Amino acid sequence: MSVLLVEDDMSIAIVITAALEDEGFSVEHCQTIADRDRLLNERCFQALVTDVMLPDGDGIETIDRVRALHPAMPIIILSAQNTLDTAVRATDTGAFEYFPKPFDIDELARTLRQAVGAAQGTAGRGDEPLGDGLPLVGRSPAMQSVFRMITRVLRNDLTVLILGESGTGKELVAEAIHQLGNRREGPFIAVNTAAIPAELIESELFGHEKGAFTGAVARHVGKFEQAAGGTLFLDEIGDMPMQAQTRLLRALQSGTVRRVGGREEIKLDTRIIAATNKDLEPEIAAGRFREDLYYRLNVVPIHMPPLRDRSDDIEVLARHFLQHAANEGLPRRQLTHEAAALLGRQLWRGNVRELKNFVYRMALLAREDVIDVDSVLPLLAQEPVGTAGAAQVDAGDIAGAVSHWLSAERPASGTIYENALAAFERPLFAEVLKETGGNQLRAAQALGINRNTLRKRLSELELDPEEFARR
């Protein structure tokens, strides 16, 4: 099988070529778009593997020239620009597959065999313009998997269920699917089903007629009708009351809704995206969530990874949020590599949302335009108990802090000790209290101090042992 590889990084090209030739492929390699076009004019290949950023242009933007010469040839796109925008652009060219770098060579070989085998059925996906400014960011394999799942649901109206912990960005994924999908011209209506009182949720979702119940002084159009032609995002679906679940199931099965107190069946023209931070299978087993509704919603599941499973993304996220903070009127800041590495070692239990809030606070409170370890450590020490600051500072952090404190122009004696205590004592005490379940006697013994000293320091640090008592 003959493959044309367009890759300007010779080390990557050598590895790919050797691996594919070991798998029985015949590989021709070039480094530019001009050479690609020349080779495609001279001969036929069974597949094209191309990088995006090439010395003489964007490999995706020139795919139309490839299509004109070889409309049925499958194309696989590689890119180190690991963003959702790149994944969507690659998909919209009709590419057979998109691989973010680094990737599994064996998977590339398997995909090439599938692509060549399916070449007769290869077709483009259209040339509609894409949205920009999407807030989803990530280079980790976990986020690249999310990006690839998003691209697979853009040209259809399949129901999507987004799963993940609070703060991982589930609504951002729903917005991206809407903004980049077939229904981008329609409304995007988001409903937090956990925030609506149980007695009002049916009225909010399906609407009501005048006089349907006490206080219904006029007809109310529900969220399903408001989202006509667009997308309805049902957030926190795992907390929806059982009666409302039954009505929702009926609406999804029939494709119609009926307002509370009404008789007319209103045909739906709405894409449904749901999200929850709960594991729904135990909820089903406990009788709190309908199994049939779960299978109706879980057509295409997208799992949002917690930030602890994508720590490689923390630096790029932090820089992204600093840029957005500046765009929103906060001081424009830069982050040193050491400070970014420190953030990457924290346990952000509130996930991306917590990291964003911290970065905005950092942008506001930092005294210098360049944020270094010296600026970050005191702010981490002020983090709420059990979040980023707790027991996540290691010897490397201390060494970095000492280096910065000594090199800075500061008042002489005692400064390092005072700053170190401010940065480390509160998270240290918080972690010990957490591990001892708030037991002050055990905590004092673990810390090697007497109980009265512990009580005094807890009061000064504003730590309440009762908050750590195991339930």
N, C-alpha and C positions, 0 to 999 in steps of 0.2 A: 504494500500500500504506500503510495507516494504522498508525502506531506511537505508543504512549504512552511518553514518556520521563520517568522520575522521577529527578531530579538536583537536589540543593540548591545545588551550586556553579554559580552563574550563568555564569561564564566557560566552564566545561566544557560546560554545557548549550547555550550559544550556538554553540560550535564544533560540537558533535554535530548540533544541529538544522540548521545551515547546510549541513554536509557531507551529511547524509542527504537534505535537500530537494534539493540539487544532483543527487543520485542518483535522484530521482523519488519519494521517500517523502513522505507527509503526516505531519508530526510535531506531536503535542500534548504540551506540557510542563507538568509540575507539580513541586513541591518537597517534598511531604510524603506520608506514607502515607494520611492522611485524605483529601487531595485525590485521590490515586490511586484509593482505593476509591469516592469519589464519581463520578469520571469513568467508572470501569468499570461502575458501576451505571447510568449514564446512556446509555452507548453501547458499541458493540463496536469493538475494535481487532484488527488482525491479528497484532500482536506487542507485547510489553512489554519495555522496556529499563529496568532499575532499578539504582540505586546501593544499597549495603548500609547504610551509616551515614547515616540521615536524621534530621532534627530531632525527629521524634516516634516514633522507634523503629528497629528492625532490619528492613531490607527483606527479608532471608531468612526471619526468623522468622514473618513475616506472609504468606508466599507461599500458605499453605493457604487464605486468604481469596480470593486471586486464583483459585486452582484451583476453588473452589466456584462462582465466578461464570462462569469461562471455562475449563473443563477442558482444552480442546484448544489454547488459545492458547500459542504458544511464548514462553518467557521467556529473556532474556539478562541476566546479572547482571554489573555493573561494581563494582569495589572497589579502594580504595587500601589496604585491609587485606590486603596481599599475603602471606598465610600459607597453608600447606597446609590448615589447619583451615577457612579461608574457602573454599578451592577445593573441599574435600570437602563442606562444608555446601551450597554452591551446587549441586553435582552431585546431592546427595541430595534436593534439592527437585524434581528432574526438569527443571532448567533446561536449555535447549538448548545453551547455552555460557556460559562464565565468562571475563570479560576483566579481568585485573589492570591497574590504571592505572600508567603511561600505556600506551595501546594504539594500534594502527593503525586509523585511521578507515575506511580502505578495506576492511580485513579485517572490521570491524564491519558495514559495508554488505553485503559478500558473504555474511557469516554470516546476516544478517537475511533476505536473499533465499532462502537455503537453508532457513532456519527456517520461513518462511511457506510455501514449497513443500512442506515435509514436515509441515505442521501436522496433517494428517489422522492421521498416525502417531505424534504426540507422546504419550508416556505417562510417568507418574511412575516413580521408581526406588525407591519405598518410603520408610518413615519410621523406619528403625532408628536408634537412638542412636549418636552418634559418640564415639570416644575423645577424650581431651584430653591436654594436656601433651606433645604430640609435639615432639621435639627438632629437627625440620627447620625451618630459618629461612632466609629470603632474599627480597629484593625485586627482584632482577635478572631480566631477561628469561630468562636461562638457567635459573634456578631455577623461575621461573613455568612454563616449559615442562615441567620435571620434575614439578611439582605437577599439572599438567593431565594428564600421562601416568599418574600414579598414580591419579587419579580415574577414568580409563578402564578400569582393571583391577580395581577393587574389587568389582564385582558379577559377576565370572566367575572361573574357575579357570585361565585361560590361563597358560602358562609364561612367566616373565619373566627376561630376561637383563640384569643391571645392569652397565654398563661404565664404567670411570673409573679415574683414578690412585689410588694408595694415599692414604688420609686424606680422601677426598672425601665420605664418608658413605654408602657403598653398603649397609652393613648397616642403617643407619637407614631407608633407603628400603624395604628388605625388611621391617623391623619395622612400618613404617607401613602397608604393603600388608596385612600380616597383621592388625594391630590394628584397621584400619578396614574390612576386607573381610568376606566371607561366613564365613570360617573363624576369626573372632576368638575363638570359644569353645574352639577346639582349641589344641594346643600349638604353640609356635614353637621348632623345633629348628635350631640353627645349627651347621654343621660347617665347619671350616677344612680343606679337603682337602689343602692344602700342608703342614699340620702333622702329618699322620698318616703314619707309615712306610708305604712302598709295600706291604710284605708284610702290613700289617694293615688297609689301607683297605677291602678288600671285606668283611672281618668287621665293621668299624665301620659301614659303610653298610647291609649286607644281613643282618648277624647270622651266627651259626654254631651248629651243633649240638654237643652234647657229644661229644668224641672226634674232631671233624672234623680236628684237627691237634694236634701236640704242645703241651700247655699248655691245650687247650680242655677244662677239667674240668667245665664246665657249659654249658647252652644260653645263648647271648647274643642278646638282641633288638637288631637293628640300628636305625640312625637312621630308616630308612624306616618301620619299624613303630612306633617311638616317636612319629613325627610323624603318625600316623593321625588323621584328622579335622582336621588343622591344616596347618602349612606347614613344609617342609624347605628350609632355606637352605644352598646349597652355595657357600661362599665360596672364592675362589682356584681356580675350576674349571679355569683354564688350566694349572695345575700338577698336575692329576690324572694318575697313571700311565696309560699306554695300555691296559693290561689292564683296569684299573678303568673306563676310559672305555667299553670294549666292554660290560662288565656293566651300566653305567649306561644305555647306549643300549638294550640289550635290555629293561631294566626300564621305561624310558619308552615303548618301542614296544608292549610287551605289557601294561603296566599291572599287572604282577606282579613279585614278587621271590622268590628262593629262597635260604634261608640256606646258607652254606658248609657242605658236608657233608650238606645236607638234600635231600629230594625234593619236599616240599610246595610248591606254588605259592601264594604269599600275595598276595591281591588288594590293590592299593594304593588308599588313599583319602587322598592327600596332594597338596597344591599344591607345585610345584617353583619355587623362585626361585634362580637362579644368579648369580654375580658374578665378575668378574675384572678385574685391572688390566692385563692383557695385550691386545694387538691380536691377536685369534684368527686372522685371515686369514693373516698371515705364519706363525703357528704351524702352520696347516693346510698351507701350502706347504712348510714344513720337515719335515712328517711327524710333528709332535709333538702334533697335536690332530686328532681325527677330524672330517672334514667333515660326515658324516651326523649326528654328535652336535651339532655347531654349529647345524645347521639345525633340529634337534629342540629345542634350548634357546632359539634366537633367534626365538621366536614374537613376543614384544613386547619390543623392546630399549628400555632407558632409559639415556641417556647422562648421567652425573654430571659436571658441568663442574668443571675445576680452579679453585682460588680465584683464580688470575690472570685468569680469564675472567669473574669475578663480583666484581671489587674493590669495587663499590658495596655489596656485602653485608657487607664486613668490619666496618664500624662497628656494624651491628645485631647481627652475630654476637658481636663483642667485648662489647657490653652484655648480650647474652643469656647469655654465659658468666660474666660477672661476677655476674649474678643467681643463676645456678646454683651458682657457687662459694660465694656467701653462704648459699644454702640447704643446702649441704653442710658448713657450719661454718666457712668461711673469713671473714675480715673483710669487712664490707659496704663496697664501694667504688663510686665514681662516676668516670666518664671524661670529661674535658673534650673539647670539639669538636676542639681542636688536637691533642690526643693521639690521638684516634680517627682524625683525618686522617693523622697520621704512621703509624699502623698500616696504614692503607689504602694507603700507598705502598710497603709492604714486599713483597718477593717470598717468599711463604710456600710454599716448595717442598714442605713436608710437608702442604700444604693445610689443611683445616679442623681436622684433628687437631693439627697443629703450632700453629695459632693458639689453639686451646683450651688446650693445655698452657702456652703463653706467658701467656695471660690469667690462668690459675690461679696461675702463678708470680708474676705481677704483683700479683694480689690478696693473696698471702701476704707478699711482700717490700716492697710500697709503704709508705712511712712516714706518708703522709697518707691520709685517707679519700677525698679528691679526687685522682685520678691525672692529672697533667699531663705535658707534654712532658719536663720536668725529671726525672720519675720513670721515664719510658719509655726514654729514650735510653741510660742505662747498662745497662739490662737487654737492650736490643737488641744492644749491643756484646758481651754475653756469649753471644749465640746461637751454636750450633754452626756451624762453617764451612760455607758454601754454603747456609745457610737464610735466615731472614728478614733478618738484619742486613747481608748482603753488598751493598755498592755501591748501597744504596737510599735514602741520605740526601741530600737536596738543599739548596739554599740556603735554601729556606723553612723547613726543619727547623732549620738553624743559627740563622736569625733568631728563630725561636720559642724555641729553647733560650736564646739570649743574653737575650731579653726576660725569660724566667722567672728566669734566674740573677741578673740585675741587680735585679729587683723583689723577690727573696726576701731575707730577712735571713740573710746568710752572712758568713763571715770575709772580710776584705778581699782583698788582692792575690793574684793567681794562681789564684783559684778557677775562673773561666771557662775559662782555658787548660787546667787539669788535667781538668776535667769534659769539655771538648771532646775532648781526647786520648783519654780513657777511652771516650768514646762512638764516636769515628770511626776511631781508628788501627787497631784490630784488623780491622774489616770492610774497611778500605782495603787493608791488607797482604794479607788473604785474597783479595780480588778480583784484585789484581795477580798473586799466585801462581797463581791459577786461570787467568788469561789467558796466563801465561808457562809453564804446565805444570810449575810447581815449579822452574823454572830460576832459581837465586838470582842469577846474574850479570845476566841480563836484567831480573829484578825490581828489583835494585839500580839499574840504569841507568834504568829507567822511573821509579823513585821519586826519582832524583837524589841517592842516598846511596851511600856505599861499601859493599862487601860485608861487611866486619866489623861495621859498624853494623847492617846488615840482620840478620845472624846474631844479634847481641845482642838486637835488638828482637823477633825471632821467638821466641827462647828466653823472653824476659820475657812475651810474649803467648801462649806455649804453642801456637805454630803450627808444624806439622811440614811442611816443603816436600815430603816424600815423599808426603804425602796428596794432593798436587796433581799428581803426575807423570802425564802422559797415558799411557794404556795402548794 
